[in-house]
Amino acid sequence: KAYGTVVDLQDLIDLRNNFAAAKAQGEKTQFNLEASRKEYERLKALYEDNRNISEKAFQSAEATWRSEETSARAAREVLHNMEGTIRQRWGAILSRWLLDSSPAFERLIQRQDVVLQVTLPLGTYLASAPQYARTQTGDGRLASATLVSPSPRTDPRIQGMSFFYLAPAQATGLLPGMNIVAYLPIGPQVQGVVVPSSAIAWWQGKAWVYVQKDSDRFVGHEIS
């Protein structure tokens, strides 16, 4: 049993917008760099060919090229640092979805899927997170969730190992900020069924469920 929240993705959306702006700025500075380099090389050839242009014009072209080179290097550094920030906050998989503008990321933007941060109780350790989990909302509904990746940060309220899971939004009624309970399967797999509380019959102080054996015969089973 673990605890989690439906993650508010506004921070992720803001990072995507900032990254797109930084990427566009980087492409612009790279274009300016190429243009200034070609202009510098053209004027350099004229200057070295019998001083066909003034030294001042040649030096001005070189200064522009060097300035654009510095701007392009700074833009690449900003982009690199932003990528690192995104990975530190959201982990490798969600970061790759964001940076690549993948269809999976668009589903998050359109709120077709939601991200769950599921955190184990403090002191509980798993060598790896289960591929699938079941989540339970406040109204008791159960929903399946699929592992995305380990979370780089824990929930400060719980302090345990933390993982990102993905669940469909509309079918589950999960909303950003909602608290959930998650059940992570561990140990050997067993076959069974989930019995809703409405199917339990009480008789002589004991709980029973009835299993249909054929069209008109039911067999009672006592359960704990």
C-alpha positions as CSV (number, residue, x, y, z in Angstrom):
1,K,0.0,0.0,0.0
2,A,1.4,3.4,-1.0
3,Y,0.1,6.9,-1.1
4,G,0.0,9.4,-3.9
5,T,-1.3,12.5,-5.5
6,V,-2.5,13.4,-9.0
7,V,0.2,15.8,-10.2
8,D,-0.6,19.3,-11.3
9,L,1.2,19.6,-14.6
10,Q,1.2,23.4,-14.9
11,D,4.9,23.5,-13.9
12,L,5.6,21.0,-16.7
13,I,3.6,23.0,-19.2
14,D,5.5,26.2,-18.2
15,L,8.8,24.4,-18.6
16,R,7.7,23.3,-22.1
17,N,6.9,26.8,-23.1
18,N,10.1,28.2,-21.7
19,F,12.1,25.4,-23.4
20,A,10.4,26.1,-26.8
21,A,11.2,29.8,-26.4
22,A,14.9,29.0,-25.5
23,K,15.1,26.6,-28.4
24,A,13.8,29.2,-30.8
25,Q,16.2,31.8,-29.5
26,G,19.1,29.3,-29.9
27,E,18.1,28.6,-33.5
28,K,17.9,32.4,-34.2
29,T,21.4,33.0,-32.7
30,Q,22.8,30.1,-34.7
31,F,21.3,31.5,-37.9
32,N,22.8,34.9,-37.1
33,L,26.2,33.3,-36.4
34,E,26.3,31.6,-39.7
35,A,25.3,34.8,-41.5
36,S,27.9,36.8,-39.7
37,R,30.6,34.2,-40.3
38,K,29.9,34.2,-44.1
39,E,30.0,38.0,-44.1
40,Y,33.2,38.0,-42.2
41,E,34.8,35.5,-44.6
42,R,33.7,37.5,-47.6
43,L,35.1,40.8,-46.3
44,K,38.2,39.1,-45.2
45,A,38.9,37.9,-48.7
46,L,38.3,41.4,-50.0
47,Y,40.6,42.9,-47.4
48,E,43.4,40.5,-48.1
49,D,43.0,41.1,-51.8
50,N,44.8,44.4,-52.1
51,R,42.8,46.0,-49.3
52,N,39.6,46.3,-51.4
53,I,37.7,47.3,-48.3
54,S,38.8,49.4,-45.3
55,E,40.4,47.9,-42.3
56,K,37.6,49.4,-40.2
57,A,34.9,47.5,-42.2
58,F,36.9,44.3,-41.9
59,Q,37.3,44.7,-38.1
60,S,33.6,45.5,-37.7
61,A,32.6,42.3,-39.5
62,E,35.0,40.3,-37.3
63,A,33.6,41.9,-34.1
64,T,30.0,41.1,-35.3
65,W,31.0,37.5,-35.9
66,R,32.6,37.1,-32.5
67,S,29.6,38.7,-30.8
68,E,27.2,36.3,-32.5
69,E,29.5,33.4,-31.6
70,T,29.3,34.4,-27.9
71,S,25.5,34.8,-28.2
72,A,25.1,31.4,-29.8
73,R,27.3,29.8,-27.1
74,A,25.2,31.4,-24.3
75,A,22.0,30.2,-26.0
76,R,23.3,26.7,-26.1
77,E,24.3,26.9,-22.4
78,V,20.8,28.1,-21.5
79,L,19.2,25.3,-23.4
80,H,21.5,22.7,-21.8
81,N,20.8,24.0,-18.3
82,M,17.1,24.0,-18.9
83,E,17.2,20.4,-20.1
84,G,19.0,19.5,-16.9
85,T,16.4,21.3,-14.8
86,I,13.6,19.4,-16.5
87,R,15.3,16.0,-15.9
88,Q,16.0,16.8,-12.3
89,R,12.3,17.7,-11.7
90,W,10.5,15.1,-13.9
91,G,12.9,12.2,-14.5
92,A,14.2,10.8,-17.8
93,I,10.9,9.6,-19.4
94,L,8.7,12.6,-18.8
95,S,11.5,14.9,-19.8
96,R,12.0,13.0,-23.0
97,W,8.3,13.3,-23.8
98,L,8.5,17.1,-23.2
99,L,11.7,17.7,-25.1
100,D,10.5,15.6,-28.1
101,S,6.9,17.0,-28.0
102,S,5.8,13.4,-28.2
103,P,2.2,12.2,-28.6
104,A,2.3,11.0,-25.0
105,F,3.1,14.5,-23.8
106,E,0.2,15.9,-25.9
107,R,-2.2,13.5,-24.2
108,L,-1.0,15.0,-20.9
109,I,-1.6,18.6,-22.2
110,Q,-5.1,17.7,-23.3
111,R,-5.7,16.0,-19.9
112,Q,-6.5,12.7,-21.6
113,D,-4.0,11.1,-19.2
114,V,-2.9,12.2,-15.7
115,V,0.4,11.7,-13.9
116,L,0.3,10.1,-10.4
117,Q,3.2,10.5,-8.0
118,V,3.1,7.3,-5.9
119,T,5.2,7.2,-2.7
120,L,6.0,4.2,-0.6
121,P,5.8,4.6,3.2
122,L,9.1,5.6,4.8
123,G,11.3,2.5,5.3
124,T,9.7,0.4,2.6
125,Y,12.1,-0.5,-0.2
126,L,11.5,-2.0,-3.6
127,A,14.3,-3.1,-6.0
128,S,12.1,-1.9,-8.9
129,A,8.6,-0.5,-9.2
130,P,5.9,-2.8,-10.5
131,Q,4.9,-2.1,-14.1
132,Y,1.3,-1.8,-13.1
133,A,-0.5,-0.5,-10.0
134,R,-4.1,-0.1,-8.9
135,T,-5.2,3.3,-7.5
136,Q,-8.2,4.1,-5.3
137,T,-9.8,7.5,-5.2
138,G,-11.7,9.0,-2.3
139,D,-15.0,7.6,-3.6
140,G,-13.6,4.1,-3.6
141,R,-13.2,3.6,-7.3
142,L,-10.3,1.5,-8.5
143,A,-8.3,2.4,-11.6
144,S,-5.2,0.8,-13.3
145,A,-2.1,2.8,-13.7
146,T,1.1,2.2,-15.7
147,L,4.6,2.9,-14.5
148,V,6.4,5.8,-16.2
149,S,9.6,6.1,-14.2
150,P,11.1,6.6,-10.8
151,S,10.6,10.1,-9.5
152,P,13.7,12.2,-8.9
153,R,12.1,13.7,-5.8
154,T,10.0,12.3,-3.0
155,D,6.7,13.5,-1.6
156,P,8.0,15.6,1.4
157,R,5.0,14.5,3.5
158,I,5.8,10.8,3.2
159,Q,9.6,10.7,2.5
160,G,9.7,7.3,0.9
161,M,10.7,6.0,-2.5
162,S,8.6,7.7,-5.2
163,F,7.4,6.8,-8.7
164,F,5.5,8.3,-11.5
165,Y,2.5,6.4,-12.9
166,L,0.2,7.2,-15.8
167,A,-3.6,6.7,-15.6
168,P,-6.5,7.7,-18.0
169,A,-8.2,10.8,-16.8
170,Q,-11.8,10.6,-18.0
171,A,-12.4,7.0,-17.0
172,T,-11.1,7.4,-13.5
173,G,-12.3,10.9,-12.5
174,L,-8.8,11.7,-11.3
175,L,-8.2,15.5,-10.9
176,P,-5.0,17.4,-10.3
177,G,-4.3,17.7,-6.5
178,M,-6.4,14.7,-5.6
179,N,-5.0,12.4,-3.0
180,I,-5.1,8.7,-3.8
181,V,-4.2,5.3,-2.3
182,A,-2.2,3.0,-4.6
183,Y,-1.6,-0.8,-4.4
184,L,1.6,-2.1,-5.8
185,P,1.8,-5.8,-6.5
186,I,4.8,-7.5,-5.0
187,G,5.8,-11.1,-4.4
188,P,4.5,-14.1,-6.3
189,Q,1.4,-13.6,-8.5
190,V,-1.8,-15.3,-7.4
191,Q,-5.1,-15.6,-9.3
192,G,-8.2,-14.2,-7.7
193,V,-11.1,-11.7,-7.8
194,V,-12.0,-8.4,-6.2
195,V,-15.2,-8.7,-4.2
196,P,-17.1,-5.5,-3.8
197,S,-18.5,-4.8,-0.3
198,S,-22.0,-4.8,-1.7
199,A,-21.6,-8.5,-2.6
200,I,-20.9,-9.6,1.0
201,A,-23.6,-11.2,3.0
202,W,-23.5,-11.4,6.8
203,W,-25.0,-14.4,8.6
204,Q,-24.4,-15.5,12.2
205,G,-21.7,-12.9,12.6
206,K,-19.7,-14.1,9.7
207,A,-19.1,-12.7,6.2
208,W,-20.0,-14.8,3.2
209,V,-19.9,-14.4,-0.6
210,Y,-21.9,-16.6,-3.0
211,V,-20.3,-18.0,-6.2
212,Q,-22.6,-19.0,-9.0
213,K,-21.9,-22.5,-10.1
214,D,-24.6,-22.9,-12.8
215,S,-27.8,-21.1,-13.8
216,D,-29.7,-21.7,-10.6
217,R,-27.2,-22.8,-8.0
218,F,-25.0,-20.7,-5.8
219,V,-22.4,-21.9,-3.3
220,G,-21.5,-19.8,-0.2
221,H,-17.9,-19.2,0.9
222,E,-16.9,-17.7,4.2
223,I,-14.3,-14.9,3.9
224,S,-12.3,-13.1,6.5
